[in-house]
Amino acid sequence: MSKANIIIVEDEFIISDDLSATLEECGYTVIGVAENVDEFLELIATNAVDLILLDINLNQPVDGVQIAHIINTEYKKPFIFVTAFTDSATIERVKHTNPYGYVSKPYNDVDLMITIDLALNKFKTKQVKSIANTDNTPKNTIFIKTKKGLEKIVIADIRWIEAYDYYSFIRMEKEKILATVTLKELEQKVQNTSFVKIHRKYSINFNHLEKVIGNQVEIAGELIPVSRSHKEELLNKLNLL
């Protein structure tokens, strides 16, 4: 089984041929060799790619650094520069592309393989962290403490939340659920969703709002008060004509 699929962007045949042979000997699959940006774009658009090896000087209007910017913007794939350029001006240009490695020519096979292995591992770790962070985003359901225990509620189905002493009422389509948590605690659970506070005692699900009548809103046929201090926030969310 291949360790990874790699594209080589290199305009010198001798170097690209040597790179290809070295990679394949080490268990990698070379998807193809591109000598310019057009060939590269065709390869990456039609193949599953895990890593790109980039030369900087391609004797073309678009060089390797510019291709790196395209990769970052369009494809989000890791890349390593394999180049003879080590001057400070080039290094400064390269910094802004955030490469996963920089190998100078003439390269050492061992150093190249280590750099590739580290780059692939770094990218994999980054993806895992990204997935973990995504898992921490607000869910579409919450579990609420009630006198019956923990009750699962779909956030989108909540009409509004009403403060009731140290508890809260959660108004659903056909029932009112008494939650043994405060309004403030509930607001924290549904933050960054479609809820907006309209009164010290009420937060409503904006998606169920039917009418605004003076200092009241109507949801499911019921009128809920809107305080002066919160009315502007509510009106700012309306798509007024």
DRENDO-1510 file (C-alpha; in Angstrom, 1 decimal, always signed):
<recs>
REC; n; res; u; v; w
REC; 1; MET; +0.0; +0.0; +0.0 .
REC; 2; SER; +1.3; +3.4; -0.9 .
REC; 3; LYS; +2.4; +5.7; +1.9 .
REC; 4; ALA; +1.1; +8.8; +0.1 .
REC; 5; ASN; +0.3; +10.2; -3.4 .
REC; 6; ILE; +2.7; +12.9; -4.4 .
REC; 7; ILE; +2.9; +15.5; -7.3 .
REC; 8; ILE; +6.3; +16.8; -8.3 .
REC; 9; VAL; +6.5; +20.3; -9.8 .
REC; 10; GLU; +9.9; +20.5; -11.5 .
REC; 11; ASP; +11.0; +21.6; -14.9 .
REC; 12; GLU; +14.4; +19.8; -15.1 .
REC; 13; PHE; +13.8; +16.2; -16.3 .
REC; 14; ILE; +17.0; +14.7; -14.6 .
REC; 15; ILE; +15.9; +16.0; -11.2 .
REC; 16; SER; +12.2; +15.0; -11.6 .
REC; 17; ASP; +13.2; +11.6; -12.8 .
REC; 18; ASP; +15.6; +11.1; -9.8 .
REC; 19; LEU; +12.9; +12.3; -7.4 .
REC; 20; SER; +10.3; +10.0; -8.9 .
REC; 21; ALA; +12.6; +7.0; -8.6 .
REC; 22; THR; +13.6; +7.8; -5.0 .
REC; 23; LEU; +10.0; +8.3; -3.9 .
REC; 24; GLU; +8.8; +5.1; -5.5 .
REC; 25; GLU; +11.6; +3.1; -4.0 .
REC; 26; CYS; +10.5; +4.4; -0.5 .
REC; 27; GLY; +6.9; +3.3; -1.1 .
REC; 28; TYR; +5.3; +6.6; -2.3 .
REC; 29; THR; +3.2; +6.9; -5.4 .
REC; 30; VAL; +4.2; +9.7; -7.9 .
REC; 31; ILE; +0.9; +10.9; -9.4 .
REC; 32; GLY; +2.7; +12.9; -12.0 .
REC; 33; VAL; +5.3; +15.5; -12.8 .
REC; 34; ALA; +4.3; +19.0; -13.8 .
REC; 35; GLU; +6.7; +21.5; -15.4 .
REC; 36; ASN; +4.4; +24.5; -15.1 .
REC; 37; VAL; +1.3; +25.7; -13.3 .
REC; 38; ASP; -1.2; +24.5; -16.0 .
REC; 39; GLU; +0.1; +20.9; -15.8 .
REC; 40; PHE; +0.1; +21.1; -12.0 .
REC; 41; LEU; -3.5; +22.3; -11.9 .
REC; 42; GLU; -4.6; +19.5; -14.2 .
REC; 43; LEU; -2.9; +16.9; -12.1 .
REC; 44; ILE; -4.3; +18.1; -8.7 .
REC; 45; ALA; -7.8; +18.5; -10.1 .
REC; 46; THR; -8.0; +15.0; -11.4 .
REC; 47; ASN; -6.2; +13.0; -8.7 .
REC; 48; ALA; -6.2; +12.3; -4.9 .
REC; 49; VAL; -3.1; +14.1; -3.7 .
REC; 50; ASP; -1.4; +14.0; -0.3 .
REC; 51; LEU; +1.7; +16.1; -0.8 .
REC; 52; ILE; +3.4; +18.4; -3.4 .
REC; 53; LEU; +7.1; +18.8; -4.0 .
REC; 54; LEU; +7.7; +22.3; -5.4 .
REC; 55; ASP; +10.7; +23.7; -7.3 .
REC; 56; ILE; +10.8; +27.5; -7.2 .
REC; 57; ASN; +12.4; +28.4; -10.5 .
REC; 58; LEU; +10.3; +26.9; -13.3 .
REC; 59; ASN; +11.4; +29.3; -16.0 .
REC; 60; GLN; +7.8; +30.3; -16.4 .
REC; 61; PRO; +5.8; +33.4; -15.6 .
REC; 62; VAL; +4.3; +31.6; -12.6 .
REC; 63; ASP; +7.0; +30.2; -10.3 .
REC; 64; GLY; +6.8; +27.8; -7.4 .
REC; 65; VAL; +6.1; +30.4; -4.7 .
REC; 66; GLN; +3.1; +31.6; -6.7 .
REC; 67; ILE; +1.9; +28.0; -7.1 .
REC; 68; ALA; +2.2; +27.6; -3.3 .
REC; 69; HIS; -0.2; +30.5; -2.8 .
REC; 70; ILE; -2.6; +28.7; -5.2 .
REC; 71; ILE; -2.3; +25.5; -3.2 .
REC; 72; ASN; -3.0; +27.4; +0.1 .
REC; 73; THR; -6.0; +29.2; -1.3 .
REC; 74; GLU; -7.7; +26.5; -3.4 .
REC; 75; TYR; -6.5; +23.1; -2.3 .
REC; 76; LYS; -5.3; +23.2; +1.3 .
REC; 77; LYS; -2.6; +20.5; +0.7 .
REC; 78; PRO; +0.9; +20.3; +2.3 .
REC; 79; PHE; +3.8; +21.1; +0.1 .
REC; 80; ILE; +7.6; +21.1; +0.4 .
REC; 81; PHE; +10.0; +23.3; -1.6 .
REC; 82; VAL; +12.8; +21.4; -3.2 .
REC; 83; THR; +15.1; +24.1; -4.7 .
REC; 84; ALA; +18.5; +25.4; -5.2 .
REC; 85; PHE; +17.5; +28.9; -3.9 .
REC; 86; THR; +18.7; +29.6; -0.4 .
REC; 87; ASP; +19.2; +33.4; -0.6 .
REC; 88; SER; +17.5; +35.6; +2.0 .
REC; 89; ALA; +15.1; +37.3; -0.5 .
REC; 90; THR; +13.7; +33.9; -1.6 .
REC; 91; ILE; +13.4; +32.6; +2.0 .
REC; 92; GLU; +11.5; +35.8; +2.9 .
REC; 93; ARG; +9.1; +35.2; +0.0 .
REC; 94; VAL; +8.7; +31.6; +1.0 .
REC; 95; LYS; +7.9; +32.3; +4.6 .
REC; 96; HIS; +4.5; +33.8; +3.7 .
REC; 97; THR; +3.4; +30.5; +2.1 .
REC; 98; ASN; +3.9; +28.4; +5.3 .
REC; 99; PRO; +5.6; +25.4; +3.6 .
REC; 100; TYR; +5.8; +22.1; +5.4 .
REC; 101; GLY; +9.5; +21.8; +4.6 .
REC; 102; TYR; +12.3; +23.3; +2.6 .
REC; 103; VAL; +15.0; +21.0; +1.0 .
REC; 104; SER; +17.9; +22.6; -0.8 .
REC; 105; LYS; +19.5; +21.1; -3.9 .
REC; 106; PRO; +21.5; +19.0; -4.3 .
REC; 107; TYR; +19.3; +17.1; -1.8 .
REC; 108; ASN; +20.2; +14.1; +0.3 .
REC; 109; ASP; +17.8; +11.2; -0.1 .
REC; 110; VAL; +17.6; +10.6; +3.7 .
REC; 111; ASP; +17.0; +14.2; +4.5 .
REC; 112; LEU; +14.3; +14.4; +1.8 .
REC; 113; MET; +12.5; +11.3; +3.1 .
REC; 114; ILE; +12.6; +12.6; +6.7 .
REC; 115; THR; +11.2; +16.0; +5.6 .
REC; 116; ILE; +8.4; +14.3; +3.7 .
REC; 117; ASP; +7.5; +12.0; +6.6 .
REC; 118; LEU; +7.4; +14.9; +9.0 .
REC; 119; ALA; +5.3; +17.0; +6.6 .
REC; 120; LEU; +2.7; +14.3; +6.2 .
REC; 121; ASN; +2.6; +13.7; +9.9 .
REC; 122; LYS; +2.2; +17.4; +10.7 .
REC; 123; PHE; -0.6; +17.7; +8.1 .
REC; 124; LYS; -2.4; +14.7; +9.5 .
REC; 125; THR; -2.1; +16.1; +13.1 .
REC; 126; LYS; -3.5; +19.4; +11.9 .
REC; 127; GLN; -6.5; +17.7; +10.3 .
REC; 128; VAL; -7.2; +15.7; +13.5 .
REC; 129; LYS; -7.1; +19.0; +15.6 .
REC; 130; SER; -9.4; +20.7; +13.1 .
REC; 131; ILE; -12.0; +17.9; +13.4 .
REC; 132; ALA; -11.7; +18.0; +17.2 .
REC; 133; ASN; -12.3; +21.8; +17.1 .
REC; 134; THR; -15.3; +21.3; +14.9 .
REC; 135; ASP; -16.7; +18.8; +17.4 .
REC; 136; ASN; -16.7; +21.5; +20.0 .
REC; 137; THR; -19.0; +23.8; +18.0 .
REC; 138; PRO; -22.6; +24.2; +19.2 .
REC; 139; LYS; -24.7; +21.1; +18.6 .
REC; 140; ASN; -28.3; +21.1; +17.3 .
REC; 141; THR; -29.5; +19.4; +20.5 .
REC; 142; ILE; -29.0; +20.0; +24.2 .
REC; 143; PHE; -29.8; +17.9; +27.3 .
REC; 144; ILE; -31.8; +19.9; +29.9 .
REC; 145; LYS; -32.1; +19.1; +33.6 .
REC; 146; THR; -35.8; +18.6; +34.5 .
REC; 147; LYS; -37.6; +17.0; +37.4 .
REC; 148; LYS; -37.8; +13.9; +35.2 .
REC; 149; GLY; -34.1; +13.8; +34.7 .
REC; 150; LEU; -32.1; +14.8; +31.6 .
REC; 151; GLU; -34.3; +15.6; +28.6 .
REC; 152; LYS; -33.0; +15.9; +25.0 .
REC; 153; ILE; -34.3; +18.9; +23.2 .
REC; 154; VAL; -33.7; +20.0; +19.6 .
REC; 155; ILE; -32.7; +23.7; +19.8 .
REC; 156; ALA; -34.4; +24.6; +16.5 .
REC; 157; ASP; -37.8; +23.4; +18.0 .
REC; 158; ILE; -37.6; +25.8; +21.0 .
REC; 159; ARG; -40.0; +28.7; +20.5 .
REC; 160; TRP; -38.7; +30.8; +23.5 .
REC; 161; ILE; -37.2; +30.5; +26.9 .
REC; 162; GLU; -38.7; +32.2; +29.9 .
REC; 163; ALA; -37.2; +32.9; +33.3 .
REC; 164; TYR; -39.1; +31.4; +36.3 .
REC; 165; ASP; -37.5; +32.2; +39.7 .
REC; 166; TYR; -34.3; +30.1; +39.7 .
REC; 167; TYR; -35.7; +27.8; +37.0 .
REC; 168; SER; -36.8; +28.3; +33.4 .
REC; 169; PHE; -39.7; +27.4; +31.1 .
REC; 170; ILE; -38.8; +26.1; +27.7 .
REC; 171; ARG; -41.7; +26.6; +25.3 .
REC; 172; MET; -41.9; +24.0; +22.6 .
REC; 173; GLU; -44.6; +23.6; +20.0 .
REC; 174; LYS; -47.0; +21.6; +22.1 .
REC; 175; GLU; -45.6; +21.8; +25.7 .
REC; 176; LYS; -43.8; +23.9; +28.3 .
REC; 177; ILE; -40.9; +22.2; +29.9 .
REC; 178; LEU; -39.7; +23.3; +33.3 .
REC; 179; ALA; -35.9; +23.2; +33.4 .
REC; 180; THR; -34.1; +23.2; +36.7 .
REC; 181; VAL; -31.5; +25.7; +35.4 .
REC; 182; THR; -31.6; +29.5; +35.1 .
REC; 183; LEU; -32.4; +31.5; +32.0 .
REC; 184; LYS; -28.8; +32.7; +31.9 .
REC; 185; GLU; -27.5; +29.1; +31.9 .
REC; 186; LEU; -29.9; +28.2; +29.1 .
REC; 187; GLU; -28.8; +31.2; +27.1 .
REC; 188; GLN; -25.2; +30.1; +27.3 .
REC; 189; LYS; -26.2; +26.7; +25.9 .
REC; 190; VAL; -27.9; +28.1; +22.9 .
REC; 191; GLN; -25.5; +31.0; +22.2 .
REC; 192; ASN; -24.4; +31.4; +18.6 .
REC; 193; THR; -27.7; +30.0; +17.4 .
REC; 194; SER; -30.9; +31.8; +16.4 .
REC; 195; PHE; -31.8; +33.1; +19.9 .
REC; 196; VAL; -32.0; +36.7; +20.8 .
REC; 197; LYS; -32.8; +38.2; +24.2 .
REC; 198; ILE; -35.8; +40.6; +24.1 .
REC; 199; HIS; -36.4; +41.0; +27.8 .
REC; 200; ARG; -34.7; +40.3; +31.1 .
REC; 201; LYS; -37.1; +37.3; +31.4 .
REC; 202; TYR; -37.3; +36.2; +27.8 .
REC; 203; SER; -35.1; +34.9; +25.0 .
REC; 204; ILE; -36.8; +34.0; +21.8 .
REC; 205; ASN; -35.9; +31.8; +18.8 .
REC; 206; PHE; -35.8; +34.3; +16.0 .
REC; 207; ASN; -36.8; +31.7; +13.4 .
REC; 208; HIS; -40.2; +31.4; +15.0 .
REC; 209; LEU; -41.0; +35.1; +15.3 .
REC; 210; GLU; -44.3; +35.9; +13.5 .
REC; 211; LYS; -45.0; +39.6; +14.3 .
REC; 212; VAL; -43.6; +42.6; +16.1 .
REC; 213; ILE; -46.5; +44.6; +17.6 .
REC; 214; GLY; -45.3; +47.7; +19.5 .
REC; 215; ASN; -43.4; +46.5; +22.5 .
REC; 216; GLN; -44.4; +42.9; +22.0 .
REC; 217; VAL; -43.6; +40.0; +19.6 .
REC; 218; GLU; -45.9; +37.2; +18.6 .
REC; 219; ILE; -44.8; +33.6; +18.4 .
REC; 220; ALA; -47.2; +30.7; +18.0 .
REC; 221; GLY; -50.1; +33.0; +18.6 .
REC; 222; GLU; -48.8; +34.3; +22.0 .
REC; 223; LEU; -47.6; +37.8; +22.8 .
REC; 224; ILE; -44.2; +38.2; +24.6 .
REC; 225; PRO; -43.0; +41.6; +26.0 .
REC; 226; VAL; -40.0; +43.3; +24.5 .
REC; 227; SER; -38.1; +45.7; +26.8 .
REC; 228; ARG; -36.8; +49.1; +25.6 .
REC; 229; SER; -33.2; +48.1; +26.3 .
REC; 230; HIS; -33.5; +45.0; +24.0 .
REC; 231; LYS; -35.7; +46.3; +21.3 .
REC; 232; GLU; -32.9; +47.8; +19.2 .
REC; 233; GLU; -31.1; +44.5; +19.1 .
REC; 234; LEU; -34.2; +42.8; +17.9 .
REC; 235; LEU; -34.9; +45.3; +15.2 .
REC; 236; ASN; -31.3; +45.1; +14.0 .
REC; 237; LYS; -32.0; +41.4; +13.2 .
REC; 238; LEU; -35.1; +42.1; +11.2 .
REC; 239; ASN; -34.9; +42.3; +7.4 .
REC; 240; LEU; -36.9; +45.6; +7.2 .
REC; 241; LEU; -38.3; +47.0; +4.0 .
</recs>
